[in-house]
Amino acid sequence: MAKRIQFRAHGGPEVLEYVDYEPAAPGPNQVRVANKAIGLNFIDTYYRSGLYAPPALPSGLGAEGAGTVDAVGSDVTRFKVGDRVAYGSGPLGAYSEFHVLPQDNLVHLPDEISFETAAGVMLKGLTVQYLLRQTYELKGGETILFHAAAGGVGSLACQWAKALGVKLIGTVSSKEKAELAKANGAWATIDYSHENVAQRVLELTDGKKVPVVYDGVGKDTWLTSLDSVSPRGLVVSFGNASGAVDGVNLGILSAKGSLYVTRPTLATYANNAENLQRMADELFEMIISGKLKVDISQRYSLADAAKAQTELSARRTTGSTVLQP
């Protein structure tokens, strides 16, 4: 028997159960991974709360982790038992000692990168990769706005933007988080708890605003994002930390300056094994070269997953959080 986290009904962190289970054998094109570290992400709370629907209940949780290959299916060709691997796009069930995944969802993990680092960076790092390198491909020299710049994704975005020669303006909620964002490479910060974000963006850009806003907060920052982007600019809405953006009247895009909006997902970019490995290789190279440092600021045992999610939702965490099976 092994241990995992599951939930039988949607709700708060209290619905999470730490239970015994029998790990499944991998199917023909599947790999069973013995997790060494598991990533904690906001999207996990969306599935738990019901904002996103899991395939069925009871359900496992989590989509990110790293470990070693424990068993392979009969048709698996890319991996063998003992290989170091990482994953960041599910399927659900990473909050467990063992996880069975399609081989196309796994990447080879270089020896230079620890399991904790991989588990803390895969989803967030691949998200930053597609945001900065694909959704709006930054060339260097741009000034951009990135919400929640001291969070897990934001901390990586600050570093990656700086490495690209991009001036990143990051929104934060406190002086301490402003200092963290700047230490990670943010060009400027705006404390939304007492500053008008759109007005400060106007001041920082000499009235030009920014060509792209990356918004993982959602509902609370939607209008601010629209007011901060320049005419014909792009708002990249990639998360719902404060709730989903809904009831949008498309006319507001014309009123704000013929704006573009996209709602990307990692699955659309990492849509096959080749693309996923290519994106991961660029991420790993950024880490190995020292341009990207992964801050594992919080560690919790797998049994304490509910506590970890409580702290994450209350925005009392910085950098990345990992669960230890």
N, C-alpha and C positions, 0 to 999 in steps of 0.2 A: 504493500500500500504506500501511497504517497500523499502529500498535502497540497491543497489548492484553495484559492478564494473563489466563491461563487455567490450568486444572489438569486433568490426565488421570486422576488417582487421588486418593483422599482421603488425608489425612495432615497433617503439620505444615507450617509455612511453606515448607519446602524443595520442596514439590510445585508451587509457583507458578512459571509459566513466562512470560517476557516475549517475545512472538512477533509476527511480521508477520501481517497478515490483510487481507482485502479487505472493507471496510465494505459491509454489505448496503443495497440500495435499500429505502426505506420502502414498506410495503404501503398499501392504500387508506386505512386509518384510522390510519396510523402517521406518526411524525415522526422524522427523523434529527437528532440533536443533536451539534454539535461541542463536546465538553466543554472547558471552561476550568478547571474544578476538580472534584475527585472526593472524596466523603466516605468516611472509614474508620470502620467500626462493628463491634461485637462479633458481630453476626449474620453478618458476612462470614466469620468464623472458624468459625461453626457449619456453613456450607455447605462450606467447605474441609475440615473434619475429618470430615464425614459425619453430624454430629448432625442436620442438616437435609439432605434429599435434593434435589439440583439436578434439573432436568428430564432431563438426559442428560449423559454425559461424552464427550469433554472439554467443560468448561463455562467460561463467563466468570464473573466475580465482581463483586460490588458492586451496590448498588441506589440509590445517591444521587449526585447531581452537579448541575452547573449549567453553562450555556453558551448558545450561540446556535443557532437553528434553521438547519440546513444544507440540508434538503430535506423536502418534505411529500408525503404520499400524495394520491391523486386525490379522496378524500372528506373530507379534513381541512378543517374550517371555523373552528377556534378559533385557529389559529396560521398564521403566514406566515414565509417565509425572512427571517432577520435578527432575529426576535423574541428577546428575552432570556427564558430559561426556566429552571426548576429542577424537580427531581424527587427523591422520597425513598422510593418504594415499588416500584422495579424496573420491568421484569423484570431478572434478573441480567445483568451485562455492563457495568456502569458503569466498571469498571477498564479504560478504553480511550479512545482519542482520539475515537472516534465511537460513539454509542449510538442504537439504534433502539428507540422506545417507542410504545405506544398513546397517542394524543393525550389520552385521559382520565387518563393518569398524569402529565401535565405541568401545571405552573402558570405563570402569567405572573409574571415577576420584576420588581419595581419598580426604577427606575433608582437609587434611593437605596441599594440593597443590592448589594454587590459579589458577584461569582461565588464567591470564596472563602468569604465569609460564608454565602451560600446553601448551598454544598456542605457546609459545616461544621455547618449548623443544620437542614437539612430533616428528616431522619429523627429526630434527637434532639428538635428543636423541636416537630414534629408529635406525637411521642410524649408530650412534656410537655403539649401542648395537650389531647390526649384523656385523659390521666391526671388532670390537675388540673381540667379543665373539663367532662369528660363521664363518665368511669368513676366517679369520685366527685367531684361538682361542689362545689368549695370555694367557700364564700360569704364567708369572712373571719372571723377570730376563732378558727379551729380550731388545735389543736396536732397535728401529724402527724409520722410517722417516714418518712424517705427514706434507703434504703441507698445506699452509694457516692456520697455527696453531692459529692465533688470530681471525679467523672468527667464525661464529656461530657453525659449526660442530667442527672446530679445538679447540675452547675453551673448549668444552665438552670432546673432545678426550684427551686433556692434563690432565684434572682432572681424567678421568676414568683410563687412563694409569697409572698415579701415584698411584691411589688406588690399582691397580693390581700389583704394584711393577715393572713397566716397564719403561725403560728409553726412553722417547720420544724426538726425535730431530725434532723441528718444523721449517719450513721455514716461513719467514715473509718479509714484504716489508719496514719496518722502525724500528728505535730504539724504538719508542713508542709501536709498536706491539710486538717487541721482549720482552719488559718488561711485557706486558700483558700476553703473552704466558708463560713466566717463572712464573708469579704470579699464573697462573692456573695449574702449575705443570710440565711444559716442563723441561726436563733435560738439554737441550741445544737448542739454536736457531741459524739459519743461515739466514742472511739478503741477499736475492737473488738480491737485487738492486746493491750490490757491492761485493758480495762474490760468489765464484764458489761452488755451492751446492755439486756436486759430490765429489770434492776435499776435502771439509770440512768434508763430511760424512766419507771419507777414513781416514782423520786425527782423527776424533772423535772416530772411531771404531778400531784404530790401524791397519788399512789396511784390516779389515774383511768385511766392508760394513754391510748392514742390511739384515735380512731375509725377511722383508716385507716393502713395501712402500705403503702408502695410499695416493692416488692422486685424489683429487676432482677438480683440476685446469684444467687438460686436455691437450690441444694442446701445450701450452707453456712449460709444465714441463715433457712431455712424455719421451724425450730422457734423461733428467736429472734423471728421476725415474729409467730408465733402467740402467743407469751408477752408480746408488747408491745401487742397490740390489745385494746381494751376489749370486754366482753361485747356480742354482736351487732354487733361491728365488722367491718370489711372488710380482708382481705389481698389486695392487688393484686399478683399474681406476673406480672411482665411481661418477665422475662429470665432467662438461664441462664449468667451469667458464670462461676459456679463449677461448673456442671453442672446437668442437669435435675432438677427435683423429681419423684421417682417413688415408687411403693410406698406411696402415701398411704392410710391408713385413715380413712375419713370420720368415724368415731367420735371422732377426736381433735378435730374441730370442736365437737362437743357438750361434750366434756370441758373444752375451753378457754373455753367461754362462748357456745355457740350462734353460732359465727363464720360469716361468709360469706367465700368465696374466689372470685376470678375470675382467668382467664388471658387477658387481652385482647391483641389484635394491632392494629396500625395499619390493616391492610387491611380489618378489620371496620368501623372508624369512617370511614375515607376510602374508602368503598365506591362512590363515583361521582364524576364530575368536579366536580359542584356542591359536594358536601361537602368534597372535597379542597381546592378553591380557597377555600372559606369558612374552613377551618381554617388554611390558609396565610396568608390575608389577616389573620387575627387574630395569627398569629405575626409576620408582617412589620410590622404596626402596633406590636407590642410592641418590636420592634427599632428602628423609625424614631423612636418616641417616646422612646427612651433607657432604657426600663424593663428591657430585656433586652440585654445585651452578649454577643456571641459571641466567645469566647476561642479563637482559632486558635493553639494552643500548639506544634504540631508540623507541619512541612511536609516531605514526601518526594517525590522524583520518582516517577513511575509505575513506573519500572524497579525501584525499591527497595520495592515493596509488601510483599515478604516480611519485610524488616527492620521495616517499620512495624507489621505484624501481630504480630511477635515482641514489640515494645515494648508494644503494646496488651495482649496476653495476659498479660504479666508485670506489668501495672498500673504501668508506669513512665511513663504519659502522664497529662496533665491536660487538661481542657477538650476541644477538638475537634482532630482531625488531618485534614489534607487531602493528597491526592495530586495532583501537578501533571503533566498530560500534556505 
